[in-house]
Amino acid sequence: MLRRAAPTAAALCRRAASTSASPSSTAAATAAACSSAVNSILLRSLKEHYLEVSKMAPPPKTSPPKPFTIVKGSLDQASGPVLRREYGDAGEEISISVARLVNILPPDADADSDSDAAGGDGGMSASISQLLLHVDISKPGAGKSLQFLCGLYPDAVGIHSVCLRSKDAESGEGNMASMGGGEYRGRIFQELDEKVRDALHHYIEARGINEKLFPFLQAWLYVKDHRNLIRWFKSVGTFISEPKP
């Protein structure tokens, strides 16, 4: 949009230069006119896109499978758990964080499945059809928690990695891709014996980590992205329009 509107900005700059009395005032007036013109173009573009995004219909409201509950305030947090639940007589505490899988894997990874998911997703980006879950399972009084990185799809869930991690070493819900720090994280999941892999899949499925989580987490990510984009348009527009101190 800036490219198409550039001649208008250039015309304002030339007009300012032609009406200035001296070389020094010419330079100052030209710079001021160019800055004002570009700001005006950018603000108009931001407003147009803000209005366009604000009219987008949200996905149908959905609830997480019971007994998972939504973590209060999770939509307004930069990162962190989205869902929580307790499990079993031992009082296991299970928390789930979610991100787009495309944000974690290399750009060319899962390119085929991205293209397959692109059709018929109700306007949602195909990348929201592939989710990355960070599952944290802890027991009261235990110094460690069992953590899984899982890929979640509309019809399946797969484990990427698993590690036993000290609770004190948790890095504040930050990088979901960095698990374990300096601790030994075990073997690469795909190198484990098939029976061990199957047992770990049964372990998380028994705790409700399955494809039934997908509809809620997909809609949740969509709403979060929408809020972030609206907030971004407003913040950038405010920054540009605010007068210099």
C-alpha positions as CSV (number, residue, x, y, z in Angstrom):
1,M,0.0,0.0,0.0
2,L,2.9,2.4,0.7
3,R,4.3,1.6,-2.7
4,R,1.1,2.6,-4.4
5,A,0.8,5.8,-2.4
6,A,4.4,6.9,-2.7
7,P,3.8,9.3,-5.6
8,T,1.4,11.3,-3.3
9,A,4.1,11.5,-0.6
10,A,6.7,12.6,-3.2
11,A,4.4,15.3,-4.5
12,L,3.9,16.7,-1.1
13,C,7.7,16.7,-0.6
14,R,8.3,18.6,-3.9
15,R,5.6,21.1,-3.0
16,A,7.2,21.9,0.3
17,A,10.6,22.3,-1.4
18,S,9.3,24.7,-4.0
19,T,7.7,27.0,-1.4
20,S,10.7,27.2,0.9
21,A,12.9,30.4,0.9
22,S,16.4,29.0,1.6
23,P,18.3,25.7,1.2
24,S,18.3,25.0,4.9
25,S,14.6,25.7,5.3
26,T,14.0,23.8,2.1
27,A,15.6,20.7,3.6
28,A,13.7,21.0,6.9
29,A,10.4,21.6,5.2
30,T,10.9,18.7,2.8
31,A,11.8,16.3,5.6
32,A,8.8,17.4,7.6
33,A,6.4,17.1,4.7
34,C,7.7,13.6,3.7
35,S,7.4,12.4,7.3
36,S,3.9,13.8,7.7
37,A,2.8,12.3,4.4
38,V,4.2,8.8,5.1
39,N,2.7,8.9,8.6
40,S,-0.7,9.8,7.2
41,I,-0.5,7.0,4.6
42,L,0.6,4.4,7.2
43,L,-2.1,5.5,9.7
44,R,-4.8,5.2,7.0
45,S,-3.6,1.8,6.0
46,L,-3.5,0.6,9.7
47,K,-7.0,1.9,10.2
48,E,-8.3,0.1,7.1
49,H,-6.8,-3.2,8.2
50,Y,-7.9,-2.7,11.8
51,L,-11.5,-2.3,10.6
52,E,-11.2,-5.3,8.3
53,V,-9.8,-7.5,11.1
54,S,-12.4,-6.3,13.6
55,K,-15.2,-7.4,11.4
56,M,-13.9,-11.0,11.2
57,A,-16.4,-13.5,12.6
58,P,-15.0,-15.5,15.5
59,P,-15.1,-19.3,15.4
60,P,-18.0,-21.1,17.1
61,K,-17.7,-21.0,20.9
62,T,-16.5,-24.4,22.2
63,S,-15.5,-25.7,25.6
64,P,-12.6,-28.0,26.5
65,P,-13.3,-31.7,27.2
66,K,-14.1,-32.3,30.9
67,P,-12.5,-32.3,33.4
68,F,-10.1,-29.8,31.8
69,T,-10.7,-26.2,32.8
70,I,-9.4,-23.0,31.2
71,V,-6.7,-21.2,33.0
72,K,-8.1,-17.8,33.9
73,G,-6.4,-15.0,32.0
74,S,-4.6,-17.3,29.6
75,L,-5.9,-15.4,26.5
76,D,-4.2,-12.2,27.7
77,Q,-0.8,-13.9,28.7
78,A,2.1,-14.0,26.2
79,S,2.6,-17.7,27.0
80,G,1.8,-20.2,29.7
81,P,-0.7,-22.9,30.5
82,V,-4.1,-22.9,28.7
83,L,-5.8,-25.9,30.3
84,R,-5.5,-27.6,33.7
85,R,-6.9,-30.7,35.4
86,E,-6.2,-33.1,38.2
87,Y,-5.9,-36.9,37.7
88,G,-6.0,-40.0,39.8
89,D,-5.7,-40.7,43.5
90,A,-2.2,-39.3,43.6
91,G,-3.6,-35.8,42.7
92,E,-1.5,-35.4,39.6
93,E,-1.6,-31.8,38.3
94,I,-1.7,-31.7,34.5
95,S,-1.2,-28.4,32.6
96,I,-1.2,-27.9,28.8
97,S,0.3,-25.0,26.9
98,V,-0.3,-24.7,23.1
99,A,1.4,-23.0,20.1
100,R,1.3,-23.3,16.4
101,L,3.5,-26.2,15.3
102,V,4.7,-24.1,12.4
103,N,6.2,-21.6,14.9
104,I,8.5,-24.4,16.3
105,L,9.4,-26.6,13.3
106,P,11.6,-25.4,10.4
107,P,9.7,-23.6,7.6
108,D,9.9,-26.6,5.2
109,A,8.7,-29.1,7.8
110,D,5.4,-30.8,7.3
111,A,4.8,-28.9,4.1
112,D,2.7,-31.6,2.6
113,S,0.3,-31.7,5.6
114,D,0.1,-27.9,5.6
115,S,-1.2,-27.9,2.0
116,D,-3.6,-30.8,2.7
117,A,-5.1,-28.9,5.7
118,A,-5.4,-25.6,3.7
119,G,-8.9,-26.4,2.4
120,G,-12.1,-26.1,4.2
121,D,-10.9,-24.8,7.5
122,G,-13.5,-22.1,7.9
123,G,-11.2,-19.3,7.2
124,M,-8.6,-20.4,9.7
125,S,-4.9,-20.5,8.7
126,A,-3.7,-24.0,7.8
127,S,-1.0,-23.6,10.4
128,I,-3.6,-23.7,13.1
129,S,-4.5,-27.2,11.9
130,Q,-1.2,-28.4,13.4
131,L,-0.6,-27.6,17.1
132,L,2.2,-28.1,19.5
133,L,1.3,-29.1,23.0
134,H,3.6,-28.8,26.0
135,V,2.2,-31.1,28.6
136,D,3.4,-30.9,32.2
137,I,2.5,-33.7,34.6
138,S,3.5,-33.3,38.3
139,K,2.7,-34.8,41.6
140,P,2.3,-33.0,45.0
141,G,5.6,-32.8,46.8
142,A,7.6,-34.2,43.9
143,G,10.7,-32.2,42.9
144,K,10.4,-33.2,39.2
145,S,7.6,-33.1,36.6
146,L,7.2,-35.3,33.5
147,Q,7.0,-33.1,30.4
148,F,5.9,-34.0,26.9
149,L,6.1,-32.2,23.6
150,C,3.3,-33.4,21.4
151,G,1.9,-32.7,18.0
152,L,-1.9,-32.3,18.0
153,Y,-4.0,-32.8,14.8
154,P,-7.7,-33.0,14.2
155,D,-7.6,-36.8,14.2
156,A,-4.4,-37.7,16.1
157,V,-1.8,-36.8,18.7
158,G,1.9,-37.8,18.5
159,I,4.8,-37.4,21.0
160,H,7.9,-35.6,19.8
161,S,9.9,-35.8,23.0
162,V,9.6,-36.6,26.7
163,C,11.8,-35.6,29.7
164,L,11.8,-35.6,33.4
165,R,12.6,-32.1,34.6
166,S,13.3,-30.4,37.9
167,K,10.5,-28.0,38.8
168,D,13.1,-25.5,40.0
169,A,14.6,-25.4,36.5
170,E,11.5,-24.3,34.8
171,S,12.1,-21.2,32.7
172,G,8.8,-19.3,33.3
173,E,6.6,-20.8,30.6
174,G,8.9,-19.4,28.0
175,N,10.3,-21.3,25.1
176,M,8.2,-24.5,24.6
177,A,10.9,-25.9,22.4
178,S,13.7,-25.8,25.0
179,M,13.0,-28.6,27.5
180,G,15.4,-30.1,30.0
181,G,18.1,-27.4,30.1
182,G,21.3,-29.1,31.2
183,E,19.6,-32.2,32.5
184,Y,19.8,-35.5,30.7
185,R,16.6,-35.7,28.7
186,G,16.7,-39.4,27.7
187,R,16.9,-40.8,24.2
188,I,15.2,-39.3,21.1
189,F,11.6,-40.5,21.3
190,Q,11.7,-42.3,17.9
191,E,14.8,-44.2,19.0
192,L,13.0,-45.7,22.0
193,D,11.7,-49.3,21.8
194,E,8.3,-49.5,20.1
195,K,6.7,-51.0,23.3
196,V,8.0,-48.1,25.3
197,R,6.6,-45.5,22.8
198,D,3.2,-47.2,22.8
199,A,3.2,-47.3,26.6
200,L,3.9,-43.5,26.8
201,H,1.2,-42.8,24.3
202,H,-1.3,-44.8,26.4
203,Y,0.0,-42.9,29.5
204,I,-0.9,-39.5,28.1
205,E,-4.2,-40.7,26.5
206,A,-5.3,-42.0,29.9
207,R,-4.9,-38.4,31.1
208,G,-7.0,-37.0,28.4
209,I,-4.3,-35.8,26.0
210,N,-5.9,-36.8,22.7
211,E,-7.5,-35.4,19.6
212,K,-10.6,-34.3,21.5
213,L,-8.6,-31.3,22.7
214,F,-8.1,-30.1,19.1
215,P,-11.4,-28.2,18.5
216,F,-11.1,-26.1,21.6
217,L,-7.4,-25.3,21.3
218,Q,-7.7,-24.5,17.6
219,A,-10.5,-22.0,18.4
220,W,-8.6,-20.6,21.4
221,L,-5.5,-20.0,19.3
222,Y,-7.6,-18.3,16.6
223,V,-9.2,-15.9,19.2
224,K,-5.8,-15.2,20.8
225,D,-4.2,-14.4,17.4
226,H,-7.2,-12.1,16.6
227,R,-6.8,-10.2,19.9
228,N,-3.1,-9.9,19.4
229,L,-3.5,-8.5,15.9
230,I,-6.2,-6.0,17.0
231,R,-3.9,-4.9,19.9
232,W,-0.9,-4.6,17.5
233,F,-2.7,-2.4,15.0
234,K,-3.9,-0.1,17.8
235,S,-0.4,0.1,19.5
236,V,1.4,0.8,16.2
237,G,-1.1,3.5,15.3
238,T,-0.8,5.1,18.7
239,F,2.9,5.2,18.5
240,I,3.0,6.8,15.1
241,S,0.3,9.4,15.8
242,E,1.7,10.5,19.2
243,P,3.5,13.8,19.1
244,K,7.2,13.9,19.9
245,P,8.0,15.1,23.4
